[in-house]
Every structure is written in structure tokens, then in C-alpha cells.
Amino acid sequence: MIDNLKKILNEDQDPKAIEKITSKLENLLMSNEEIGYIAVQKKPAVTILPESIVVTNKRIILCKPKNLGLSMEFMDYDWDDIEASFVKEGILGSDFTFSTKSELTHTVDYLPKNQARKLYTFAKEQLDLLKNPTVNAPNLITPIEVVEEFETEEEMPTEEVTNFAEIIPIYNQSSYEEPIATTLNANEKGMGELTQDELFAKLQNYKKLLDNGLILQGEYDNLKREILGFM
């Protein structure tokens, strides 16, 4: 409120009149209600008891002094009840007029032109806000498209197994000894004909099978023992 009043006082307002009005309005404002502008009547002659008009974000308030300024009469109209507002400028000042949906018309005359224009602008903004609340609503947040990023699972390099003819089938624990013996017997004839390098390569290949889980530890130990017998 203080910042708004500073702006008002910069436009040839009477500080005493503004202070008097705001002090009386202090207990009349509703929750979340803020004064947008105050225009004070200024007649050509000495204005002893000027009328004033106050616009807030909720309503228009007419302030009329009574009993030689000892009291004040307030009449207020919600923006929902306001039909339109008008400004008529003359040589000695401007008239601000607003009409209600119930066909009532109120005019405050002899307002300084600058004040009347500010008053009209604020009223126009409030009426437009009621007609188009979505367009004029402040601080609208533009929806932001959220692109979900998925982490790609890193593919672990697998070790290539060569000489697929030597891959030994895996059997369950109870029957794995028989295929091992069969394999050993089948290889007895050709094992002695291999060179040392070939025997070493064969041992490395069996080790790869063990590391990849294709044979059991017992199978590998038997094959290793067999190869070492020929080296």
C-alpha cells in the first residue's frame, strides 16, 4: 500500500487528503484487498470538503464527507456489479462516471485530468480481467515439456570363445562324470599328436569355458590334468 500511495502523491495529490482517506479506509479493507488508485476532487474554487473515489482490486469506493468533515460516508460497488466506466474531460477538470448492472450511474466531477485518466485505466484493467481472466491473469506459467531420459545399459564386452568343436555339454551334478570320461577317451588318440603350443592353446580354451560358466570346476581340473600329462 505504501508504494501505491507514493505513486499517487507524485501526481499533484493533496497529502493531507490522501492521508485522511487512507486512515479511514484502513479498517474497511477486506483481506487481500489492495488500493489501486485514489482520485480526489479539486474544484475551481477552494475545495473545503472534497469527494474522492477509491479503486481497489475488489471494488470501487465512493467517499463523501459529512457533518462538516467530521465523518464520511462510504458507498462501494464490487467489480462484478460494474457494467462500464467513462471519463469526460472539460476545461476545469474531468468527470469519472461508472454504471452498474442494476442501471445505477455515479459521477465524481472536477477530478484532475491526470487522476481521472489513471482512474479510468485501472477500472478498465479490472473489467477486462473479469471478462478474460485467463488472458489477463499475471504470472502465467508456460507448461514445459519434460523429456525423460533413459540411461542406456552399458554393454559388457564378452570374450569370444574359439574352437567351438571343443565346447563340452554341461550335465547335472549327478551325471556329469560320465560325459567327461567319454570325452577323455575320445581325445586320447589325438592328444599325443599335438604340439606343446597346441596343448597350451587347448588348455587356455578350457579356461575360457570355465570362466564363462560353460563347464564346472571339476571338469576343468580333469581336462587340465589330462593336457598336462602330454606336455
Summary of the structure (lengths in Angstrom):
residues: 231
radius of gyration: 48.1
end to end distance: 99.9
largest distance: 133.5
contacts: 561
relative contact order: 0.08
helix: 40%
strand: 21%
